[in-house]
Amino acid sequence: MDSVIHSDAVVRAAVLTGLVLFSLTLAIMGQVLLLGIRSRARERRQARFQATWRPIMAEATLGHLRQDLPDVHWQDHLRFLLLWNRFQQSVRGPARTALNQLLYATGMHLRTRLYLEAGSPQARMVAITTTRYLAPPGTNRRLLLMARRAPGPVAVAAARTLAMIDPDRNMPQLLRILLQRTDWSTPHCLDIINTAGQDSATATLLPAFRHGTFAARERLLPLLECTHIRERARGLRDFLDEHPDDSLTAPALDLLAVARNPRDTARMRESLEHPQPRVRAIAAQALGHTGSGEEDLARLQRLLSDANWHVRQAAANGIVALHHVPPEDIEHLSRHLPDPYGREALQRALEARP
């Protein structure tokens, strides 16, 4: 009797399991079918939108703005702004003005303002790009507020737009925001500053670096590559004269070495004795491009016995790059150098030379 009851329970459990699995299968199939229907509907709407508005925008860029413009359906608001921005990116001059007139004629400038104030992240990004071409009254105040308070990508887009609209006016305020927004990565900051241009970057960043706190200098130092090289070199020389043993000495010297200015050769020679290995390595590499002759060869040769691997390799690279040193002298040194580690570094540098 017990076995019969047990068997009935097993059968009922199997039937229930089968029904549940069948229901789940039907639900998944229904979901897939629904997604497919929605996808095809979106594709049809996208095709209708493109067929309607692409010719209208193309005509507008040629100076022919239609008087009987169709309404923009609420489901197409974002599509409209995306297409409008693509047209703006591909034209200049009067065509941009005509596209602006089209935007106002359709009322989409109001939708842009609404997206800026309360849109989704995607909508706000699109609205920020749209504002870049419109620059209506109040734009600066609204975008500055977004740059200060909005989430990372939206804030960076707002800052980049401000840098594009009026770099000379906006860069001082953007610099203050940049120093506060530690969530902005260095590449994002470089993108914003490059958008503003070298003149605005030089006028804003170098004074801030010269008079800033240590934290501000640490934040600004990698961004100085956007400034004019002559003014940057002058500012970096002043900094290195005042802070020869600062923790920022190595990156500052590295940025100064980019100029490969013979004026800095004496500084690079002195830095070969610096207690920081990274500073010695940077100086050795730089001296190879601005130094020359047997005296600099002897200086770099001493570093081939340095305890730090990077210093030895930088010294070897510098030796290979030195001017007025016969190649046969370097080849001879690579074979007869007493220190095996230095000899290996020099051989690697010789193999890697162009």
N, C-alpha and C positions, 0 to 999 in steps of 0.2 A: 504493500500500500504506500509506504514512504517513497519507494522508488518511482511510483506513478506520479505522486505529487511533485517530486523533484523534477521529473521529466516535463510535466506541464509548465513548471516555473521556467525551465530552460527555454522551452518553446516560446512562451510569452515574452521572455527577455529578448530572444532572437528576433521575434516579429517586431517588437517595439524598436529595437536597434535598426532593423531594416527600414521601418517607417521614418525614423529620424534621419537616417542617411539619405533616403529618397527625398525627404523634404528639403534637406540641405542642398542636395544636387539640384532640385528644381529652383531653389532660391538663388543659387550661384548662376544657373543658366539664365534665370530671369534678370539678374543683375548685369550679366554680360550683354544680354540682348538690349537692356535699357541703355547701357553705356554706348553700345553701337548706334542705337537710334539717336541718342543725344549728339554723338560725334558727327554723324551724317547731317543732322540738323544744323550744327555749328558750321560745318563745311559749306552747306547750301547758303546759310546766312552770310558767311564770309564772301562767298562768290558773288552774291547779290550786292553786297556792300561795295566790293571792289569794282563791279561793273557800273555801279551808280556814281561813286565818288572819285575814282581815279581819273576819269575823263574830265570831271569838273575841276579838280585841282590842277590837272595838266593845262587846261585852258586858262585857269587863273594865272599860272606862271607866265603865260604868253600875253597877259593883259586883258583877257576876256572873262570878266566876272559875270556869271549869269544872274539875272534878276529874279528868276523863278526857281529859287533853290529849294530842293526837297527838305523836309524835316529830317533831323538825325534821330533815329529811334534810340530809346534809352539803352537798349542792349548793344548799340553800336558806338556809344560815346567814347569808350577807350580805343576801339578800332579807329575811329575818326582821328583822334589825337595822335595815335601811333603813325598813321599814314601821313598826316599833316607834318609831323616832325621829320619823317623820311624825305618828304618833298623839300622842306626847309633846308635840310642838310645838303641837298644836291643843287641848290640855286643860290644866287647872290643878287644884291642890288634891288631893282624895282620888282623883281619876281617875289622876293621876300615880303615886300610891302603889300603886294597883291594877295599873297597867301594870308597875311595878317588881316586884310580887309575881309577875306572869305571867312576867317575864324569869327570875326565880330558879327558878320552878317548871319551866321548860323547860330549865334548865341553860345558857341562853345567856349568863349572866354569866361563865361560865368561858371561853366562846368569845370574849367581849369582851376578857377579860384576855389570852388567847392572841394575838388580833389586835394588841393594844397592844404586846406584847413582840416579835412576830415576823411580823406580817402584811405584806401588800403595802401600798404607799402608800395605795391606795384603802381597803383594809380598815382600816388604822390611822386614817384620817380618820373612817370610820364609827364605829370603836370610841371615838375621842375624843369624838364627839358623844354616844354612848351614855353614856359616863362622866360627862358633864355632868349627866345626870339621875339617875345612881346615886350618884356620889360615895362609893364604898366606901372602907374604910380603906386607906391607902397610896396613894391617888389622887394627892395632892400631890407626893409624892416621885417617882412614876413620870412624871407629866406635866412636872415641872420638868426631869427628865433628858431627856425628849423635846424640850422647848423649847430646851435647851442644845445637843443633839447631832444631832437629827433633821434631814433635809433641809428646805428652806425652807417649803413649804406645810404639811407635817406639824407642824413646829415652831411655826408661826404659829397653827395650829388648837389645839395644846396650850396655848399661851400665852393664847389667847382663852378657852379653857375654864377655865383657872386664874383669869382675871380675872372670869369669871362666877360661879364657885363661891364664892370668898371674896376679894373685891377688897382689903379692908383688910389681910388677912394676906399676900396673894400679890404685891401691887404692888411692894413694895420689892425682892423677889427678881426679879420680872419686869423691873424697871428695870435691874438689873445685867446681865441677859441681853440686854436691848434695846440697851444700850450696846456690848455685845460682838458682837452679831449684825448686822454691817454689811450682810449680804445681805438683811435685812428692809427693804422699801421704806417710805417715810414713810406712804403710805396704809395699809399693813398695820399699822404701829405705831399710827396713829390709830385704826384699828378696834379694836385690843386695848385701848387706853386708854379709848376711848368705852364699851367694854363694861364696864370697871371703874367708870365713872361719874365725875362731876365732883369729888365729895368726895375720893375716893381719888386721883384725878389731881392735885388741888391739893395735897394733903398730901404727895405723893411727888415730883412733878416740880419744883415751885418751889424747895424746899430744894436739890435736886440741881443745878438750874440756877444757883442763887445761889453754891454752893460748888464747882462742878465745874470741870474743866479746860476749856481752849478747845475741845478736840475734843468733850467732853461737852456743852458749851453749844451748839455748832454742831449736834449731833445732836438736842438737846432743844428748841431754840428753836421750830421749826415745830410741835412737839407741844403747846406751851403753850396753843394755842387750845382744848384740851379742859378747861382749868382755869376756875375761877370768874373772871369778868372783873375784879372789883374787886381780888382778891388778885394776879391776873396783872399788872394795871396798876401796882400798887405795886412788884412785883418788877422790872418792866421799867424803871420810873422810876429805881430804885436802880442798875440795871445801866447805864443810859445816863448817869447822873451820874458813875459810876466809869470808864466806858469811852467817852468821847464820840467818839473817832476809831477805834474798833475796827472790824474788817471785818464784825462782826455788828451794827453800829449801824443799818444800813439795814433789815434784816429785823426787828430789835427795834422800831424806830420804826414800821415798817409794822404790826406786830401791836398796838402801843400805839394807833395811829391808829384801829383798828377800834372802840374804845370811844367815839370822838367826844366826849371829855370836855373841857369848857371849861377844866378845870384844866391841860390840856396845851397850851393855845393859845400861851403864852409860849415853851414849848420849840419849838413848830413855827415860830414867828416867827424864833427864833434859828437854827434849822436851815436856813432859807432861804439862809444864807450858807455852808453846809457845803461842804467841798471835794469830797465825793462827789456826783456828779450824781444818783444814785439817792436819796440822802438829801434833796436839794433837791426832787426831784420828789414824794417822799412827803409832805414837809412842806407843799408848795404845795397838793397835793390835800386834805390834812387841814385846812389853814387855811381852805379854802373852806367847811368844815362847822362849824368852831368860831369862826372869826373873823367880823368884821362891820365895816362902815363904810368911810369913805374912806381911812383910814390903811392898813388891810389891802389895800384895792384898790391903793393906790400900791405896797405891797410886792410884790404879785403882778405888777403891771404891769411892774416892773423885770425880772422873770424872763421876760417875753415876749421879751426880747432875749438870753436865755441861749444859749450855743453848742450846748447839747444839745437835741435834738428832743424827748425825753421830758419834760425840764424845762419847755420852752415849752408843751407840750400840757397838762401837769399844772397849770401856772399858769393857763392859759386855762380849764380845767375848774374850778379853784378860784374864779376870778373869777365865772364863771356861777353858782356855788353860793353865793356870799357873801350874808349877810343884810344887810338895811338898805342895800342899794345899788340905786337905782332902775334898772329894766330899760332905760330910755331912755339912761342913762349908759353902760351896757355896749354898747348898740347903737351909740351915737355913737363909742365907743372903737374898736369893730371896724371902723368905716369910716375913721377918721382917724388910726389908730396909724401912726407913721412907719415902723417896722420891718415889712417885708412878710411875713417869716416869722412874726412874732408875730401879725400881722393874720390870716394864714391859720389859725393855731392857734385864735384866738379865734372866728373864723367857724365852724370845725369844731365847737367846743364849743357855740356857739349853735344850730347845726343839730341837734346830738345831744341837747339838753336835752328833757326830757319836756314 
